[in-house]
Amino acid sequence: MSPVEEKRTSIVEEDLKVDDEKPTSGEPVATTSKIPANIYSDDTVSKLVAQDTVPWYKKPNLRLLYLLFFPTCIGVEMTSGFDSSMMNGLQAVDSWDTFFNSPRSVLLGLMSAMYSLGAVVALPFVPLVTDGIGRKWTIIVSSVVMIVGAVVQTTAHNFVMFIMARFVLGVGIPFAIVAASSLIGELSHPKERAILGSLFNSCYFVGSIVAAGTTLGTFRMSSNWGWRIPSLLQVVPSAMQVVFCLFLPESPRWLISRGRGAEAFAILAKYHAEGNTESELVKAEYVQIEKTLELEKSTKDSVGWKDMLSTPGMRRRVLVCAMLGLFTQWSGNGLTSYFLARILDNVGVTDNRTKNLVNLANTCWGFLNATILALTVSRFKRRSAYLVCAVSLLLIFTGWTVASARYAISGDQGSSRAVIAFIFLYSPAYNVGYNALTYTFLVELFPFHVRAKGITIFQAFGRLAGFFNTFVNPIGIAEAGWKFYISYVVFLAYEVVFIYFLFPETSGRSLEELAFLYEEDEAKKQRELVAHDLKEGHIGGNASGPAADGKDEESSSQLAKS
């Protein structure tokens, strides 16, 4: 246990006293709560959350919020899933293959890689937009961009038009992913935050199933609608996001960072306490968010990219998230996501209907195990789950490589079936960590003021790795066959070592409690600031934020400088 954790006190919320002051104007809140500074601990919010035994589905406001999450934030990953499964399926659609003159090797890699290239080009601008116009509107704008890309892809008349459409789709997706994953973490009730973050990646398989089922239904069509229909359906998830996001609230943390404290408090009260502005949880959450943001601002007047490497703690965060970006793409998943048809060719499965059936079955299996894992993985430690994930993938991919080699050497049908079995075993092994936990872990890893930049760095490394994968994989499969898989086995061994020694544990704490994960001095100041504000009773405030008389802000600044 660290010195910071040892200083936590054991006496907490049961001694809280609430004054009877009521709002005197139309402002949502102007409440006070006398919480003695000496009983505040840095895990007060977590302890208050633990006292809440009412399930989310019995809370009407929270239930509505979570239902809105599915076609909006969580649904963002449906677009990614649809794209990868569609590109997989189209390779087994004769009309697509004929229209584009049977692209293989370099051309096939380019068609798939343009999606990742568009994302890489867009990434430097993602934090500017996400932090500038807010999480909600970033999702809406990026969804419109992806709708344009899907329409151009559907109406493509040549190879160049098709790959440019994929580039436009790639430009839109990182804005939506960064904004949506941040909004889920910042708007969810702390009790369900981890599960909802895990479900975010599970929706990838919803899009994949629709795309796999669509290409299975259209692969026999002789006209170009055999591939244009799947392309057109890529509009659907983005259109849902545009419509339903209009009914979604903004991130309270973003609102507080913009001086709109009253709006933020009202949102927290509505969804985390069913409208009860006297809720101790809401008050503690609000003050913890506000004081954490104040301390972050006092430490860094303006946050640039160089600040991501300015301290040992930030450098470690960046290293972990950068490697996680590589791990999520260089663990072999790119092979089954985009080039399953070519893998099956190499083990003697050449019938297009069989390929599409395997694609659909594997996608449905992925959705099933990913959803189960998303609903249960929050019970386990983050680092332990990642270790189980990496070790399992290493063992499975080693077996996959050996079976592929045996088929190539002897043509043994048992080895062919073993490869298909390993493909299905791969799915839950990958999903237990890299699918179920990634965005939950990233939101927990980075404090608010650099969260968008942190997730953008993850996206940058992931998209660059994805671009490399989708361009090189078809070449490697065609030229090296099973020997190409050895590179993945070696990298998976590296993943196991890296996770074991460098991944932190982030489970069981609120986002503000994790804001100074590696910075013990700042964590102490955070507790002092929150305890001071709770003691003085300045919670909620007006539209410019709490402590309208300025005294609280002055005292907080003095504490931050001490």
C-alpha positions in Angstrom: 0.0 0.0 0.0 1.3 3.4 -0.9 1.8 6.3 1.6 -1.1 8.1 0.0 -3.4 5.1 0.6 -2.1 4.7 4.2 -3.3 8.2 5.0 -6.9 7.4 4.2 -9.2 7.7 7.2 -11.7 5.1 8.2 -14.5 7.5 9.3 -16.5 8.7 6.3 -19.9 9.5 5.0 -22.1 8.4 8.0 -21.1 11.7 9.8 -22.1 13.9 6.9 -24.5 16.7 7.9 -26.7 18.5 5.4 -27.8 22.1 5.9 -31.4 23.1 5.1 -30.5 25.8 2.6 -32.6 25.7 -0.6 -32.1 27.4 -3.9 -33.5 30.9 -4.0 -33.5 31.3 -7.7 -34.0 29.4 -10.9 -30.5 27.9 -10.6 -30.5 24.1 -10.3 -28.5 24.1 -7.1 -27.0 26.2 -4.4 -26.6 23.7 -1.6 -24.2 23.2 1.3 -22.9 20.2 3.0 -20.8 20.4 6.1 -18.2 17.6 5.9 -15.4 17.9 8.4 -12.1 17.9 6.5 -10.6 15.4 8.9 -13.1 12.7 7.9 -12.7 13.1 4.1 -10.7 10.4 2.4 -9.7 10.2 -1.2 -12.1 7.3 -1.8 -15.2 9.0 -0.4 -17.0 8.8 -3.7 -16.2 5.1 -4.0 -17.5 4.4 -0.5 -20.7 6.4 -1.2 -21.2 4.4 -4.4 -20.9 1.2 -2.5 -23.7 2.2 -0.2 -26.1 2.5 -3.1 -27.9 -0.8 -3.4 -30.6 0.2 -5.9 -30.0 -1.3 -9.3 -29.8 1.0 -12.3 -32.9 -0.5 -14.0 -35.0 0.7 -11.0 -33.9 4.3 -11.6 -35.9 5.9 -14.4 -33.5 8.7 -15.3 -30.4 6.5 -15.2 -32.3 3.8 -17.2 -33.1 6.3 -19.9 -29.5 7.5 -20.1 -28.2 4.0 -20.5 -30.8 3.2 -23.2 -29.6 6.3 -25.1 -26.0 5.2 -24.8 -26.7 2.2 -27.1 -27.6 3.9 -30.3 -25.2 6.8 -29.6 -21.9 6.3 -27.6 -21.8 2.5 -27.3 -23.1 2.2 -30.9 -20.1 4.0 -32.3 -18.2 0.8 -32.4 -20.9 -0.7 -34.6 -19.4 1.3 -37.5 -15.9 -0.2 -37.0 -17.3 -3.7 -36.7 -19.4 -3.3 -39.8 -16.5 -2.0 -41.8 -14.1 -4.8 -41.0 -16.7 -7.6 -41.4 -17.9 -6.0 -44.7 -14.4 -5.9 -46.2 -14.0 -9.5 -45.1 -17.2 -10.6 -46.7 -16.8 -8.6 -49.9 -13.7 -10.7 -50.7 -16.1 -13.6 -51.1 -18.6 -11.7 -53.2 -18.0 -12.4 -56.9 -19.6 -9.1 -58.1 -17.2 -7.1 -56.0 -14.2 -9.2 -57.0 -15.1 -8.8 -60.7 -15.9 -5.1 -60.5 -12.5 -4.2 -59.0 -10.6 -6.7 -61.1 -9.8 -9.3 -58.4 -7.6 -7.2 -56.0 -5.0 -9.2 -54.2 -1.8 -8.6 -52.3 -0.8 -4.9 -52.5 -4.1 -3.6 -54.0 -6.2 -5.6 -51.4 -4.0 -4.3 -48.6 -4.4 -0.7 -49.9 -8.2 -0.9 -50.0 -8.3 -2.1 -46.4 -5.5 0.2 -45.1 -7.1 3.4 -46.4 -9.6 3.3 -43.5 -6.7 3.3 -41.0 -4.8 5.9 -43.0 -7.8 8.3 -42.8 -7.9 7.8 -39.1 -4.2 8.5 -38.7 -4.5 11.8 -40.7 -7.4 12.9 -38.5 -5.9 12.0 -35.1 -3.9 15.3 -34.4 -7.2 17.2 -34.6 -9.3 14.9 -32.5 -8.4 16.4 -29.0 -8.9 20.0 -30.3 -12.4 19.2 -31.5 -13.4 16.9 -28.6 -12.2 19.4 -26.0 -13.4 22.4 -28.0 -17.0 21.6 -28.9 -17.7 18.9 -26.4 -18.1 15.1 -26.5 -21.7 15.1 -27.7 -21.3 17.4 -30.7 -18.1 15.7 -31.7 -20.0 12.4 -32.1 -22.6 14.2 -34.2 -20.2 15.9 -36.6 -18.0 12.8 -37.0 -21.1 10.7 -37.7 -22.1 13.1 -40.5 -18.6 12.7 -42.0 -18.9 8.9 -41.9 -22.4 9.1 -43.6 -20.7 11.0 -46.5 -18.0 8.4 -46.7 -20.5 5.5 -46.8 -22.6 7.2 -49.6 -19.5 7.7 -51.7 -18.4 4.1 -51.2 -21.8 2.9 -52.2 -21.8 4.9 -55.4 -18.1 4.2 -56.3 -17.5 3.7 -60.0 -13.8 2.8 -59.9 -11.0 1.7 -57.6 -9.9 5.3 -56.7 -13.4 6.4 -55.7 -13.8 3.3 -53.5 -10.5 3.8 -51.6 -11.1 7.6 -51.2 -14.5 6.8 -49.7 -12.7 4.4 -47.2 -10.3 7.3 -46.4 -13.3 9.6 -45.5 -14.8 6.9 -43.3 -11.5 6.5 -41.6 -11.3 10.3 -41.0 -14.6 10.3 -39.1 -14.2 7.2 -36.9 -11.4 8.4 -34.4 -13.4 11.6 -33.5 -16.4 9.4 -32.7 -14.5 6.8 -30.8 -12.5 9.2 -28.6 -15.6 11.4 -27.8 -17.9 8.4 -27.2 -15.6 6.5 -25.0 -14.8 9.7 -23.0 -18.5 10.5 -22.6 -19.4 7.0 -21.4 -16.8 7.2 -18.7 -17.6 10.8 -17.7 -21.4 10.5 -17.7 -22.0 7.0 -16.4 -22.8 6.3 -12.7 -19.6 5.0 -11.1 -21.3 1.7 -10.3 -21.8 0.8 -14.0 -18.9 2.8 -15.6 -16.7 -0.3 -16.1 -19.5 -2.5 -17.6 -20.6 0.2 -20.0 -17.0 0.9 -21.1 -16.6 -2.8 -21.7 -19.9 -3.0 -23.7 -18.5 -0.2 -25.9 -16.2 -2.6 -27.7 -18.8 -5.4 -27.7 -21.0 -3.4 -30.0 -18.2 -3.9 -32.6 -19.7 -7.3 -33.1 -23.2 -6.0 -33.6 -22.0 -4.2 -36.7 -19.9 -7.2 -37.7 -22.9 -9.6 -37.5 -25.0 -7.3 -39.6 -22.3 -7.0 -42.2 -21.5 -10.7 -42.3 -25.1 -11.6 -42.6 -25.6 -9.0 -45.3 -22.7 -10.3 -47.4 -23.9 -13.9 -46.9 -27.2 -12.8 -48.3 -25.9 -10.9 -51.3 -22.8 -12.8 -52.3 -24.7 -14.7 -55.0 -26.2 -11.6 -56.6 -24.8 -11.1 -60.1 -25.4 -7.4 -60.2 -23.2 -4.8 -58.5 -25.9 -4.4 -55.8 -24.3 -7.6 -54.3 -21.6 -5.3 -52.9 -23.3 -1.9 -53.0 -26.1 -3.0 -50.5 -23.6 -3.8 -47.7 -21.8 -0.5 -48.4 -25.1 1.4 -48.2 -26.0 -0.2 -44.9 -22.8 1.3 -43.4 -24.8 4.6 -43.2 -27.2 3.2 -40.6 -25.2 3.3 -37.3 -23.9 6.8 -38.1 -27.4 8.0 -38.8 -28.6 6.6 -35.5 -25.9 8.5 -33.7 -26.8 11.8 -35.3 -30.4 11.5 -34.3 -30.2 10.0 -30.8 -27.2 12.2 -29.7 -29.5 15.2 -29.8 -31.3 13.8 -26.7 -28.0 13.0 -24.9 -26.6 15.2 -22.1 -23.1 16.6 -22.3 -20.2 15.4 -20.1 -20.4 17.1 -16.6 -16.6 17.2 -16.5 -16.5 19.0 -19.8 -19.2 21.5 -18.6 -17.3 22.2 -15.3 -14.1 22.7 -17.3 -16.0 25.4 -19.3 -17.4 27.2 -16.2 -20.9 25.8 -16.5 -21.1 24.3 -13.1 -24.8 24.6 -12.6 -25.6 22.6 -15.7 -23.1 19.9 -14.7 -24.5 19.6 -11.2 -28.0 19.4 -12.6 -27.0 16.5 -14.9 -25.2 14.7 -12.1 -28.3 15.1 -9.8 -30.7 14.0 -12.5 -28.9 10.8 -13.6 -26.8 9.8 -10.5 -29.5 10.7 -7.9 -32.8 10.7 -9.8 -33.0 14.5 -9.4 -32.1 14.7 -5.7 -29.9 17.8 -5.4 -29.3 17.0 -1.7 -27.6 13.7 -2.6 -24.3 13.3 -0.8 -22.9 11.3 -3.7 -23.7 14.0 -6.2 -22.2 16.7 -3.9 -19.0 14.7 -3.4 -18.8 13.8 -7.1 -19.2 17.5 -8.1 -16.6 18.8 -5.6 -14.2 16.1 -6.5 -14.5 16.8 -10.2 -14.2 20.5 -9.7 -11.2 20.5 -7.4 -9.4 17.9 -9.5 -9.9 20.1 -12.6 -8.7 23.2 -10.6 -5.6 21.4 -9.4 -4.9 20.2 -13.0 -5.3 23.7 -14.3 -3.1 25.2 -11.6 -0.4 22.6 -12.4 -0.7 23.2 -16.2 -2.0 26.6 -17.4 -2.4 25.2 -20.9 -2.0 21.6 -21.9 0.0 20.9 -25.1 1.3 17.7 -26.6 4.6 18.3 -24.9 2.9 18.1 -21.5 2.1 14.5 -22.3 5.8 13.8 -21.6 6.6 16.4 -19.0 6.5 14.2 -15.9 7.5 10.6 -15.1 3.9 9.8 -14.4 2.7 11.2 -17.7 5.5 9.4 -19.6 4.5 6.1 -18.1 0.8 6.7 -19.0 1.8 7.5 -22.6 4.1 4.4 -22.8 1.3 2.1 -21.5 -1.4 3.5 -23.8 0.9 3.5 -26.8 1.8 -0.1 -26.3 -1.8 -0.9 -25.7 -2.6 0.6 -29.1 -0.1 -1.7 -30.7 -1.3 -4.7 -28.7 -4.9 -4.3 -29.8 -3.8 -4.5 -33.4 -0.7 -6.7 -33.5 -2.1 -9.6 -31.6 -3.4 -11.3 -34.8 -6.9 -9.9 -34.7 -6.3 -8.1 -38.0 -6.0 -11.4 -39.8 -9.5 -12.6 -38.9 -11.0 -9.2 -39.1 -10.0 -8.3 -42.7 -8.4 -11.4 -44.3 -10.3 -14.5 -43.0 -11.1 -15.5 -46.6 -7.4 -15.6 -47.5 -6.5 -17.5 -44.3 -9.2 -20.1 -45.2 -7.8 -20.4 -48.7 -4.4 -21.4 -47.2 -6.0 -24.3 -45.3 -8.0 -25.6 -48.2 -11.4 -23.9 -47.6 -12.1 -22.3 -51.0 -16.0 -22.3 -51.3 -17.3 -18.7 -51.0 -20.5 -19.8 -49.2 -18.4 -21.7 -46.6 -16.2 -18.7 -46.1 -19.1 -16.4 -45.5 -20.7 -18.9 -43.1 -17.4 -19.2 -41.1 -17.2 -15.4 -41.0 -20.8 -15.0 -39.8 -20.5 -17.8 -37.2 -17.2 -16.4 -35.8 -18.7 -13.0 -35.6 -21.8 -14.2 -33.7 -19.6 -16.2 -31.4 -17.5 -13.1 -30.8 -20.5 -11.0 -29.9 -21.7 -13.7 -27.5 -18.5 -14.1 -25.6 -17.6 -10.4 -25.7 -21.0 -9.4 -24.2 -20.7 -12.0 -21.4 -17.2 -10.9 -20.7 -18.2 -7.2 -20.7 -20.9 -7.9 -18.1 -18.6 -9.9 -15.8 -15.0 -8.5 -16.4 -15.5 -5.6 -14.0 -15.4 -8.1 -11.1 -11.8 -8.8 -11.9 -8.6 -6.7 -11.6 -7.7 -4.9 -14.9 -4.0 -6.0 -14.9 -4.9 -9.7 -14.2 -7.4 -9.7 -17.0 -4.9 -8.3 -19.4 -2.3 -10.9 -18.4 -4.9 -13.8 -18.9 -5.7 -12.2 -22.3 -2.0 -12.0 -23.5 -1.0 -15.4 -22.2 -4.0 -17.1 -23.8 -3.4 -15.4 -27.2 0.2 -16.5 -27.1 -0.7 -20.2 -26.6 -3.6 -20.1 -29.1 -1.5 -18.4 -31.8 1.3 -20.8 -31.3 -1.1 -23.7 -31.9 -2.6 -21.9 -34.9 0.9 -21.5 -36.4 1.8 -25.1 -35.9 -1.5 -26.4 -37.4 -1.1 -24.1 -40.4 2.5 -25.4 -40.9 1.3 -29.0 -40.7 -1.4 -28.4 -43.3 1.1 -26.7 -45.7 3.5 -29.5 -45.4 1.2 -32.6 -45.5 -2.3 -31.3 -46.5 -3.7 -32.9 -43.4 -7.4 -32.1 -43.1 -7.2 -32.5 -39.3 -4.8 -29.6 -39.2 -7.2 -27.5 -41.4 -10.0 -28.1 -38.9 -7.6 -27.3 -36.1 -6.9 -23.8 -37.6 -10.6 -23.1 -37.8 -10.9 -24.2 -34.1 -8.1 -21.9 -33.1 -9.8 -19.0 -34.9 -12.9 -19.6 -32.7 -10.8 -20.0 -29.5 -9.0 -16.8 -30.4 -12.1 -14.7 -30.0 -12.8 -15.0 -26.2 -9.1 -14.9 -25.4 -8.8 -11.5 -27.2 -12.1 -10.2 -25.8 -11.3 -10.8 -22.2 -8.8 -8.0 -22.2 -8.2 -6.1 -25.4 -11.9 -5.8 -26.2 -13.7 -5.7 -22.9 -11.3 -3.5 -20.9 -9.5 -1.2 -23.3 -11.6 2.0 -23.2 -12.5 1.5 -19.6 -8.8 1.2 -18.8 -7.8 4.3 -20.9 -10.5 6.5 -19.3 -9.2 5.5 -15.9 -5.6 5.8 -16.8 -5.7 9.5 -17.9 -7.0 12.5 -15.9 -9.6 14.7 -17.5 -7.3 17.5 -18.8 -5.4 15.1 -21.0 -7.9 12.3 -21.4 -8.8 13.1 -25.0 -5.1 13.4 -25.9 -4.4 10.2 -24.1 -7.1 8.2 -26.0 -5.9 10.0 -29.2 -2.3 8.6 -28.6 -3.8 5.2 -28.2 -5.8 5.6 -31.4 -2.7 6.9 -33.2 -0.6 3.9 -32.3 -3.5 1.5 -32.9 -4.4 3.1 -36.3 -0.8 3.1 -37.5 -0.4 -0.5 -36.4 -3.8 -1.2 -38.2 -2.6 0.5 -41.4 0.6 -1.5 -41.3 -1.4 -4.7 -40.7 -4.0 -4.3 -43.3 -1.4 -3.3 -45.9 1.2 -6.0 -45.0 -1.1 -8.9 -43.9 -2.4 -9.9 -47.4 1.2 -9.7 -48.7 2.6 -11.8 -45.9 -0.2 -14.4 -46.2 0.3 -14.6 -50.0 4.1 -14.7 -49.9 5.1 -16.4 -46.7 2.0 -18.4 -45.7 2.2 -19.9 -42.2 5.7 -18.6 -41.6 4.2 -15.1 -41.5 2.3 -16.0 -38.3 5.6 -16.5 -36.4 6.0 -12.7 -36.2 2.8 -12.6 -34.2 3.9 -15.3 -31.8 7.1 -13.3 -31.1 5.2 -10.1 -30.5 2.6 -11.8 -28.2 5.5 -13.0 -26.0 6.6 -9.4 -25.7 3.1 -8.3 -24.7 3.1 -10.8 -21.8 6.3 -9.4 -20.4 5.3 -5.7 -20.9 1.9 -6.2 -19.2 3.4 -8.1 -16.3 6.0 -5.4 -15.4 4.4 -2.1 -16.5 0.6 -2.2 -16.5 -1.0 -0.4 -13.4 -4.1 -1.6 -11.5 -7.0 0.9 -11.9 -10.1 -1.0 -10.7 -12.2 0.0 -7.8 -11.7 3.8 -7.8 -13.5 6.8 -9.2 -12.0 8.8 -12.1 -11.0 11.6 -9.8 -9.4 9.2 -7.4 -7.3 7.9 -10.3 -6.4 11.4 -11.6 -3.1 11.3 -9.8 -2.4 7.6 -10.2 1.4 8.2 -10.3 1.6 11.5 -8.5 1.3 11.2 -4.8 1.9 14.8 -3.9 -0.9 16.0 -6.2 -3.1 13.3 -4.9 -2.6 14.7 -1.4 -3.4 18.2 -2.6 -6.6 16.9 -4.3 -7.8 15.5 -1.0 -7.1 18.7 0.8 -9.0 20.8 -1.8 -12.0 18.5 -1.8 -12.1 18.3 2.0 -11.8 22.1 2.3 -14.7 22.7 -0.2 -16.9 20.1 1.4 -16.2 21.6 4.9 -17.1 25.1 3.7 -20.2 23.9 2.0 -19.7 25.5 -1.4 -21.3 22.9 -3.7 -23.2 23.5 -6.9 -23.2 27.2 -7.4 -24.2 29.2 -10.4 -23.5 28.9 -14.1 -20.0 30.2 -13.6 -19.2 27.4 -11.2 -19.3 27.1 -7.4 -18.2 29.7 -5.0 -19.6 32.7 -6.7 -18.1 35.1 -4.1 -14.6 34.1 -5.1 -13.5 33.1 -1.6 -13.5 29.4 -2.3 -11.6 29.9 -5.5 -9.0 32.0 -3.7 -8.5 29.5 -0.9 -8.4 26.6 -3.4 -5.7 28.4 -5.4 -3.7 28.9 -2.2 -3.9 25.2 -1.4 -2.9 24.3 -4.9 0.2 26.4 -4.6 1.2 25.1 -1.2 
